[in-house]
Amino acid sequence: MELTIQTGKKVKSLQVEQLCLFHQSKIIKAISPEHEIYYLIFHKDNYINGANSQSLQQGTYLQQAFTRGVCLSNNHPVLHELISNKTFPLVRFHLFNKKLAQQYSPIESSLILTYFDQFLPEEMTTDTLKQTYYDLRRNGKMSKAYQTIQILSNHRPDNRFSKDMSSHLDFQRYEEKYQNLDQLQNMDSFAYERVCFQKPEYRDRLLSLYQEEDRTIDAFILHYDQLKRNFDQKDWHEVEQGLEKYSNEEQLYCYTELIKENPALLQVPVFANKLLTKATADFYIQFVLEDTFKLDELDHQLLITQLHDANPHLLAHYFNHPKDQLVQLTKNCSTKETEAIVLPFIKAFLMSKSISEVIEWLEPFHHYHKQLSFDAKLQTMQQLQEDPDQQGKLGELYLQFEQWEQAMNCFKWEVELNPTNLSVVRALIDLLKKTNNQQEAEAYQALLIQTEKYRSIPF
C-alpha cells in the first residue's frame, strides 16, 4: 500500500510498512524508494505531522509505540481510511508548533508535542510543558496544571521539575484522585486512556472511551488485535461488522492474517465459515483440505460450488496427497453430493493420469458410497482404450468428463479408420471449434462436405 507525502514543493510516494496504535496516537511507518524511513503521526484520527529518521532512539515516544503499541500490517484495509486519496504535508516544526496552538487546547497541544520527541530538542518539549503548567497555575486552574505535570512525568519520568511539582502540597488532593479510575476518568481523560491502554484488565473501559469519542478505527484495531490472541464473541462481532465495509479481497486478507496469528480460529465454526464464504475457489479448496480444518459444520453446497470453480491444475495437485480429509468429508454426504464433490477431481486427474490410476484413486470413497454414477463409465473407458474400433465411443465418454484433448484424439483416430462416420466428424468439428482450433475445424468441415456430396451421387 502506498501513500503520498509533500516536503516543500517535492512530492514522494512511500510504501507503507506498518500502522501502530498507541495511547491517543496512530503512527504510520513508511519507506521511500531511496530507503528513507518516514513516520506519519496522527492524534486520534487527525493527521498532525511527519518526519524521517533511520533509527529510533531508546525511550522516545515512537520507540515505545512500536514496542508496546498495537500494530497492523502494511496491507490492512483500515489504513485506507487514514491515507486514501490524501497527500500528507511534512511541515517544519516551528510552523507546526504554531498550528497546534491554533487547533488544540494548551494541554492537548503539549501532549501531542511529546509524540515528536524523536525529532525535537528535548528542551523544546519540556519547556513547552513547563510554560503550559505555569500559565494554568497562574490562572488558578490547578487541576489542569496538575494534568500537565502528569504529561511531563509520563514523557520524562526522571524529570526533576515534574517530580518536585507532583509532590507539592498544592497537588496532594489530586494525587489521591488519580489512583481512582472513576475519578481519573472525569479529571484527566488523557491519563485515564493511558492507564487503560497499558493494562489489559481495563480493556473494556478503553473500548467504552473509544465509543464515547466515536473512535471507530481505534476500537476496531483493539478488537482485531484481541482476536489474534483469543476468540471472544464480542471481538468477533465487532471485527466481522467492521470488515463488511471493505471489499471481499480485503476481508479475505484480514481473515487469513488472523489465522496466521491464531491458528486456533480454524476450530471456531463461525469464523471458519465466514472465511470460507469470502474465499476464492482455489483458496477455499486448499483451506478445506488441510488436515487441521474441522469438517463438522462445512457447507457442502458451497464446497461443491467452489470445487467446480477451482483451477483444475490445483485439483490435479491433490492426486498424490493423502485423501483422508476428502474421504472423511464425504462420510455424511448423500451419494449425489459425493459425486458432485469428487467429479471435479476426476476431471482434473484425467488430464495427466491413466484411467486405471483414477479408478484406483476412487476406491476409498466406496467405503461410504458403494456405487457412484461414473464408476461404470470409467470401467468402460478402461476397456475401450485399447480397442481401435471403439475410439468414437471412447471419445464420447471423454467428452462427458470434459477431456477435450483426449476426446479429439479419439475422434481423429476414428475418422482416420472410418472417414464415412459422419456423426463422429461432426462431433470432431464442434469440438475443434469449441477449443478454438478453427483452421483444423475448417479442414474437417471440407471433408464432411466432400463425403456428403460423394454419398449423394447415385450409382
Beta strands, then each sheet from edge to edge (+ up, - down):
strand 1: 2-7
strand 2: 10-22
strand 3: 25-31
strand 4: 37-43
strand 5: 46-52
strand 6: 70-73
strand 7: 87-89
sheet 1: 5+ 4- 3+ 2- 1+ 7+
sheet 2: 5+ 4- 3+ 2- 6+
end
